[in-house]
């Protein structure tokens, strides 16, 4: 079962503001004649690459509960957690970097010291699919 990530409004706003800021920052380079074209091209390509990565993470963050594992996907990043090693789920608003696009998060504790934060849209259904009570 696949659970998409909840996305806070501020995350979308950060993306839009970043795109507008990058566009506004690059505009003068296109208007000034004495800027090397290779610089403009390289800078534009790099900006587009990072905006693409950000968009990929916005649209490609989800959590797949399988029979024996939990697969977490956030853009190009992947995590696999063995369901047998999950020790508990706790609601949190920890802002630590994680494959979660909302501050309404669930901390998954697994193994000896492992933990990962996720933000499924349906937190209760997610916990139910994992078969672990949500604290």
N, C-alpha and C positions, 0 to 999 in steps of 0.2 A: 504494500500500500504506500502511495507517495503522498507526502505532506509538504505543500509549498510553504516557504517562509513568509511570515508576516512581515510587511514592509512599513516602517514608520514614515509619516509624511516628511519629516526632516531629512530622511535619506534621499527621497526624490528631490526635495528642494536643493540639497547639497549637489546632486548630480546636475540639475538644471543651472544652478548658479555657477558651477564649475564650467559647464559648456559655454555659457554666456561670457564668463570671465576670460576663458581661453580665446574665444572668438574676438572679443574686444582687445585682448592683448596682442593677437596676431594681425589684426587689421592694419595697424600702422606699417608693419613690415611689407605688406602688399602695396601700400600707397607710396612708400619712399623708394626712390630710384637707386640710391647708393647702398642698399642692402644686397649682399650676395644672394643670388637666387637659390644656391644650394643650401644656404642657411635657412631661408624661408621654407624650402621644401623639407629639410630635415626636421626643423622645429614643428612644422605642421604635421608631419608623419608621426613624430613622437607624441604629440598631443592627441592625435586621433587614436593612436594605439592605447594610451592610458584611458581615454574616454570609452573606447570599445571594451577594455577590460572591466571598467566600472559598470558599464551597461550589462555585460555578460554576467557579472556577479549579481546585479539587480534582478535580472530575468532568469538566471540559472542557479538559484539557491533553493534546494529542497532536501528532504529527508525521506529515504526509502526504507521502510521496515520490511525485511524479509524474514523467512522462517528462522534463520540462525544468525543473522547479522543486521546491523543498522548501517546504511550507506548514507553519508552526508556529502552533498555536492554544493560547491559555491564557486561558480565560474570554472576556472581551470583547476581548482583545488578539490581534493577528495580525502575523506576519512572513512575508515571502516571500523566499526566497533562490534565485537563479538557479543551477541545478546546475552550469552551465558555469563559474561563478566560484568554486566551492568549491575551496580550495587544500589543505585537510587537516583531519583529524579527530584530536583528541588526548584521551585519557582525563584527567580532572581531578576534583578535589574542591573547586574554587574556589567559595566561598559567595556570590559576587557575585549580585545580583538577576538573575533569568533565568526564562524559561518552563520551569522544571525543578523538579519536586517531590521531588527526591532530591539528595543530595550526590554520588552516583555519576553523574558527568556526562561529557558529550562536548563539547569546545569545537570549534565549527565555524568555521574561518577562511575568509573569502571576500572577494572584491574587493580593493581597495587596503588597507583597514584594518578591514574588517568582521569581527565575531565575535559569536557567540551561543552560549549554553550550553543544552544539552538533556539530558534524562535518560530515554531510551527504556528500556522494560523489557527489550527484546532489543537490546542494543547491537551485537552482532555482526551480527545480521540487518539492523539499521538501516544500518550501514556497508556491508554487502553490497548492499542495495537502492540506496544512493547510488552504489555503484561506486567508493568511495574507501577506501583502507586505513586502519584504525584503529591509531593509534600508541599 
